[in-house]
């Protein structure tokens, strides 16, 4: 793992109040990890963007319909 300033033995605790409920999240980092937190987050974001783009293209290709060609002088039914 690259040198960084993140604690490896104590968790980072984040508390968030939503309405009358307080949520607490403890975050731990593996000192043996092969990538930094920044590298991991960037990889996750890139994967989400790529997969989202691929899903959008797939959905678009499933909803696009090709019109049947009409010969000159013919009209489609209304």
Beta strands, then each sheet from edge to edge (+ up, - down):
strand 1: 12-18
strand 2: 21-27
sheet 1: 1+ 2-
end
